């Protein structure tokens, strides 16, 4: 059974959010940070990981992602602030600039 993750990204000013699902959180966040995550996240500079949750199966993660996408904006921010009260980029220390550049070169 594959593991799954639901995550929420935001921009620098914390005005726009994106909810996604993946089976590899580090790879997916690296893709977003180098601008290859999705057109929406690239367009709105959504590179800051505000929230993520692990699931024992990708199917459970997909179900939760769909549920979160129906939530009101205030509910989503309450969830984020409960786990990340300072609204910091939770992935800020996951990669160095060199690692991100090397990753980008490996997939281009």
Buried (B, 14 or more C-beta within 10 A) or exposed (E): EEBBBBBBBBBEEEEBBBBBBBBEBEEBBBBBBBEBBBEEBBEBBBBBBBBBBEBEEBEBBBBBBEEBEEEEEEEBBEBBEEEBEEBEBBBEEBBEEEEBEEBBEEEE
